[in-house]
Structure formats: C-alpha cells, structure tokens
Amino acid sequence: MERLVTVKAMRERYDCSTPTARKYLRQCVPHMENPLAAPEWAVQEWEESRTVIPAGISRKQEIEIRKRQQQGRVIVPKRR
C-alpha cells in the first residue's frame, strides 16, 4: 500500500498552520477528503510543479539545474 501524507505531516514538512497544510493537500491532484490525505508521489509531483528556475542565471547554470532535476538522486563522494 502506498504511503499517505496527512495534514500533520504537511504541517511539519512546511512549518505552516493547519489550514495552510489542508490547502496544500487539496492542491495535490489525487487526494482523499475524509481523512484528508494524499499519496506521497502526488505530493512530490505537486512540489515539482511549484519549483521554478531562478531568473537571471546563465544558460550553463540552467542546464546544470535541469540535469540535476532529471537525475533525481544525488550521490555525494566521500573523502577520507
């Protein structure tokens, strides 16, 4: 079964009030009303749809940002 994000989880994630967390959950495309919840993947898609690339950056930086968005997972090399 898929993990569901509840109002309490949204409040903690965005440090916002309960009405704001409810509003955010209702903006997710598939959501349940009673109790108010949305699948985790829907919340991630909603976050990605709200993400914008800052204005005034160079073309090279924009390409790098888009490449990171498509890769998804970031692997940080360890130094010893």
C-alpha positions as CSV (number, residue, x, y, z in Angstrom):
1,M,0.0,0.0,0.0
2,E,1.2,3.5,-0.8
3,R,2.3,5.9,1.9
4,L,-0.1,8.7,2.6
5,V,0.8,12.3,3.6
6,T,-1.5,13.7,6.2
7,V,-2.2,17.2,7.4
8,K,0.1,16.7,10.4
9,A,3.0,15.6,8.1
10,M,2.4,18.6,5.8
11,R,2.4,20.9,8.8
12,E,5.7,19.5,10.0
13,R,7.2,19.4,6.5
14,Y,6.5,23.1,5.6
15,D,6.2,24.5,9.1
16,C,2.8,26.1,8.4
17,S,-0.6,26.3,10.0
18,T,-3.3,23.6,9.8
19,P,-5.5,25.5,7.3
20,T,-2.5,26.1,5.0
21,A,-1.5,22.4,5.2
22,R,-5.0,21.4,4.3
23,K,-4.9,23.8,1.3
24,Y,-1.7,22.3,0.1
25,L,-3.1,18.8,0.3
26,R,-6.2,19.7,-1.6
27,Q,-4.0,21.1,-4.4
28,C,-2.5,17.6,-4.9
29,V,-4.3,16.0,-7.8
30,P,-5.4,12.7,-6.3
31,H,-6.3,13.2,-2.6
32,M,-8.8,11.9,-0.1
33,E,-11.1,14.1,1.8
34,N,-12.0,12.1,4.9
35,P,-9.4,11.9,6.4
36,L,-7.6,14.5,4.3
37,A,-4.5,12.8,2.9
38,A,-2.7,12.4,-0.4
39,P,-0.3,9.7,-1.7
40,E,3.4,10.6,-1.3
41,W,4.1,10.5,-5.0
42,A,1.3,13.1,-5.6
43,V,2.8,15.4,-3.0
44,Q,6.2,15.1,-4.7
45,E,4.7,15.9,-8.1
46,W,2.9,18.9,-6.6
47,E,6.3,20.1,-5.2
48,E,8.0,19.7,-8.5
49,S,5.2,21.6,-10.3
50,R,5.8,24.6,-7.9
51,T,9.6,24.6,-8.4
52,V,10.9,27.3,-10.7
53,I,14.4,28.1,-12.0
54,P,15.6,31.5,-10.8
55,A,15.7,34.4,-13.3
56,G,18.9,36.0,-14.2
57,I,21.2,32.9,-14.2
58,S,23.4,31.9,-17.1
59,R,22.4,29.3,-19.6
60,K,25.2,26.9,-18.3
61,Q,23.8,27.1,-14.8
62,E,20.2,26.5,-16.0
63,I,21.4,23.4,-17.9
64,E,23.1,22.1,-14.8
65,I,20.0,22.6,-12.7
66,R,17.8,20.8,-15.2
67,K,20.2,17.9,-15.4
68,R,20.1,17.6,-11.6
69,Q,16.3,17.6,-11.6
70,Q,16.2,14.8,-14.1
71,Q,18.8,12.7,-12.3
72,G,16.8,12.6,-9.1
73,R,19.2,11.1,-6.6
74,V,22.4,12.9,-5.8
75,I,25.5,10.9,-4.8
76,V,28.0,12.8,-2.7
77,P,31.5,11.4,-2.9
78,K,33.1,10.6,0.4
79,R,36.6,11.9,1.3
80,R,38.9,10.0,3.5
